[in-house]
C-alpha cells in the first residue's frame, strides 16, 4: 500500500524547517509528500500573494533531491473564499483510494485541531502526525482523542515563516532567498523605505558576498552574515539634521566623529527598532562595518571585507574576495591593508580613532 503524507499550510514563505519535517516524515513512513498551499487561513493574514507562495514552494521542492515530493494547487484553485482541510482530505481520499493517507500538523496547531471543521471526519480520512516543538505545550487529551501519531523528530529547528518575513532568520533554501530578493517580498519592502534603489542593489550584493564568505569559512550561522550584509547601510539615508540628535542620544561617545561614519552607528538603531534584531554579532558587525575597530569578531571582519570588496564598486576586487573566501581573518587584513593604501594614494588621513585602532592592531601602523 502506498503511503502519502499531505502537508498543508500557508508556506508564507516555505523554509528549511518545513523541508526538514517533510524529509523526516517521508523517511519514517516510506511515503511520498504532497505540499498543499492554502488559499486562506482563518487565523492568519497572508503576506505574499498566492502566486508568489506557490512559486517559492515549487522552487524549494524542485531543489530537493527526493523525487517523492510534489505540490498540489487544489486549495488555491478553489472558488470558495475559505478552504477547509476536511474538503482537501476528501479530495485526496477520492484521488488515492488505495493509499494510506497521513497529514502533518505543526505543533502550534495540535491544540487548535478540535476547533477545525469536522476534525473527526479528518481523522477518519487520514492519520494526523505531529512533532514536538520547544516552547509548545501539547494537550494530551487532544493527542489521545484524535489518535495523533508522534513523528519522532525534533530537528526541524526554531525557524518560522514569520521569522523569515521579519528578517529574524534566513533559514530558507537559496532558491527561495533569491526569489524573495528578485520580487522584493517581505523585509525588502521595509528596507526599500530606508535606502535608495541603487543602495539596495549594493546591500543585496554585500549580503550575498558575505554569505558566501561565511559559508566557505564555516561560520556556525552563515545566515547572520546575509542579514548583517543586507542591513549594513540602512542608516545611510538619514539626513545630517536627524543624524546628529540620534547620535547624541544613542552614541554620544562617537558624536565627534566625521559625518560619514554616522550611518554605521545609526544602522544599529534602525536594525533594533524597525527589524527587531537582537543578535549581538549582527549588530556589532553593522556598527563598525565602515570604520573597523580593534578586536573585531569574525562576522564583523566578513561584513567589513564584503562591503569594501563589493564587485559593484567598479574595481577588480577578485583577488581580495578570493583571499577572504579562503580565510576570512587573513583576507580581512589584506582588505584593510588595501584600504589604507587607497587612503594614502588619495592623500587622505585616517580621521577617526576606531580606524586608527583597527589599523594599529591588525597592520601594526599608526
N, C-alpha and C positions, 0 to 999 in steps of 0.2 A: 504494500500500500504506500502510495506517495504521501510524503509529509510536506505541508505548506504552512509557512508562518506568514501571517498578514501583519504588516507593521504600518499602522495608521498614525497620522499626526500632521501638524501644520508644516513642519520642516521649513521653518522661517528664520534662518536657513538650516539646511541639513549640516551636521557637523560630525566630527570623528567619533564622538560618543555614540551617536545613532549607529554608525557603521560598526563600531566595536561590538555593540549589543547585537546587531544583526548577525555578525560573524559568529558570535558565541552561540546564538540560537540555532543557526544553520549547522554548525559543527556538532552541537549537543544532540540535535534531533535528526541529523542527516536530512535536512529539509531545504527546500527552495524558499526564498524570501521574496515576498511581493510588497513593495512600498506603496502605500496608498495615501497620497497627499490629500488633505481635507480641503473642501471648498470654504468651510467656515467652522468655527468652534465657538460654542456659546460662551465659554469662559475666557476667550482670548480675542484681542484686537490684532489682526494680522497686519504686519508692517510692509511686506513686499507683495505686489500683485501676484496672482496665481501663476501667470506665465513665467515670472522670474523664479518663483519657488520650484516650479516644475523643471525648469531648465537647469537649475543648480542641482536638483536631485538626480536628474538624468546624467549629468556630468559626473557626479560622485559615484553613482552606480556603475557607469561605464568605466570609471577609473579603477574599480575593484577587480581583483584577479579572478574572483569566482564568476562562473557563468550561470550560477543558480539564482542571481538577483534580477529582478525586473521592477518596473514602475507601472502602476495602473492609474489611469485617469478616470476611473469610474465615478468617483465623487466629484471631481472637477467638471465632468460633463453633465452632471445632474442639473435639471432645470429648476429644481426646488431651491428655495432661498436657504434653507437649512438642511444639512445632510445628517443622517443618523447611522451610527455604526451597525446597528441591527440590520438595516437595509443593505449595507455593504456586505455583511456576512451572508445574508440570504442570497445575494448575487453570486458570491464566490462558491457557496454551497451548491448552487444550481450548476455553476460552470464546472466545478470539480467534484461531482457526486461521489466518486470513489476515493477521494483523498481524505487524509486525516488533517483537519484544519486546526491551527493554533493562532492566537493573536497576542501580540506583545503589548503590555501595559507599562507605562512609566510608573515608577514608584509613587510619584505625586498624584497619579490617577487612581491608584488602588482604592483609597478610602472614599473617592468620589464615585466609584463604579456603581453602587446601589442607586445613585441618582441619574444614571444614564437611562435612556429609553429602553425598556424591556430587557433589563440585564439578565433575567433568567432565560429568555429566548436566545440572547447572545451566547450564553454558556451551553445551550443545547446544540448550537450550530458549530461552535469551536471551543477549544480549551484555552482559557486565559493563562498567559505566562507573565511573570513579573520578576524583577530583580530588586534586591535590597539597595538602598542608597543612603549614604551618610546624612544624618540630619533629618531623615524622614521616618517617622514612627508609623508603622503599618498596623492597621486594625485587624487583630487576629480573627475576630468574628466575621469580617468580610472575607478574609482568606479562606476560612472554613466554609462559610455559607455558599460561596461560589466555586469551591474546589479549585482554587487557583494553584497552579504549579509554579514552584520557585525555580528560576533558571539560576543554577549555582555559578554566578559570575558577578564579580564586584570590581571590575577594572574598566568600566565604562568611563570613569573619571568624573570630575566635578563640573565639566563643561555643560553649558546650556545654550539654547538658541538666544535667549535674552542677553547672556554674557557676550555672545558674538556680536549681536546688534549694537551693544553699547561699547564695544571695543575693550571689554574686560578680559577677553580671551580671543585667541586666533587659532583655536584647535579645530581647524577645518582642512579638508583636502585643498591642495594648492589650486586645483582647477576651480573650486568654489571661491577661494580668495580672489583669483583672477577675475572671475565673473562679477564679484562684488565691486572690484576696482573699476572694471570696464563700464559697468552700469551705474556706478556711484550710488550704491544702495546703503541703507542703514547709517553707520557712523560717518560715511563720506558726506552726507547731507549737512551734518553739523560742522565738519571740518571746512567744507566749502564756504561757510559763512565767516570763517576766520582768515582764510588765505585766498589769494588770487588764483585764477585757473592755472597760470604759469607756475606759481609757487606750489600748487597742489601736485603738478606733474613732477616737480623736484622732490617733494615729500614722498611720493609713491616710489620714485627711483631710489631714494635713500633707504626706504623701508625694505625694498626688495634686495638691495645690495647688503644691507645689514643682516637680513635673514640668511642670505647665502653665506656670509662670513661666519655667522653664528652656527649654522649647520655644519659647515666644514671644520669648525673648531670645537664641535661637540659641546656647545653651550647647553646646560641642562634643560633650559626652557627657551628654545630659539624663537618662539613666538613673541617673547618680550622684546627682542631686537626689532621685529617688524613693527610692533606697537610704538616703541620709542622713536623709531625712524619716521613713522608716519606723523607723529605729533611733534617732532622736534622743532618745527618752525611755526607752530600755531600762534606764537606771540609776536610774529614778525610785523603784522599789520596794525598793531596798536599804536596810535599816534603818540608823539612825544608828550603832548599835553596831558594825556591819560597815563602814560607810562611812568612819568616821574612820581605822581601821587601813589601809584601802585607800588613802585619800588620803595618809596618811603614807608609804606605800610607793611609790605611783605619781606623786603630785602634791604633794610636800612644800611647794612654793612657794605652794600655794593652800590649805593645811590650815587657815589662819587665816580663810578666807572664811566667810561665813554658810552654814549647812547647806543652804539651798535651792539653792545653786549646785552642790553636790556631784554631783548626778545627771548634769550635763553632762560632767564630767571622768570619772566612773566609767563613763559610757556608752561612752567611748573604750576603756576596758579591756575591757568586755564585747564590743564590736564586734570587737576584735582577737582575744580569746581564744575566744569562742564562735561568731563568724561569720567569723573569719579575714580580716577586712577589712584590707587593706594600703594602699589608696588614700589618700594623704596629704590630699587635698582633702576627702574624705568624713569622715575622722577629725577634721580641723580644724573642719569645719562642725558636727559633733556637739559638739565640745569647747567651743565658745563660743556655742552657739545661744541660751542663756538670758541671758547677761550681755552678749554682744557683746564686741568688743575693737577696738583701733586696727588699721588696715590689714587689714581683712577681705577675703578673696578673694570672687569673685562667688558661688560656691556657698555660702559662709558667710552672705553677705547674704541669699540666697534662703531658706535654711533659717530664719534668724532671722525674716525677714519672714513666712514662711508659718506659723511657729509662733505668732507674735503675732496674725496676722490670720485664723487658722483660723475659718471660718464657724460652727463648732460652739461657739465660745466664748460665743455668745449676744449679741453686739452687731453692729451694722451695719458691717462692715469692707469693704464692696463698693468704696468709693472708693479705699481703700488698696490693695486687691488689684488694681484696675484700674491704679493707678499703678505697681505692681510688674510687672505684665504688660507695660505699655508700656515701662518702663525699670527694670531690676532695681536699678540703683545709685541713681537718684533716688527710686524707690519705697522703698528701704530707708531713706533719710534721712527720708522722710515717716513711715514706721512708727516709726523711732527718736524722732522729734520727738513723735509722738502718745503714745509710751510715756512719755516724760519728762513730758508734760502730765498723763498719768494718775497718775504717781507723785506729782507736786506736788499734784494735787487730793485725793489720799488722805492728804496730809500726811506722805508717806514720803520719806526721803532716800536718795540713791544710797549703797549700803552696801558697795561693793567697787571696787577700783581698775580692774578691767577695764572696767566700765561707765562709770566716770569718764573713762578714757582714750578710750573709744569716743565718748562724747558730746562731749568736748572737741575731738576731731579732726573729727567729722562735723557737729556742730552749733555748734561754737565757743563752748561753755559749759563751766563748771567743775562 
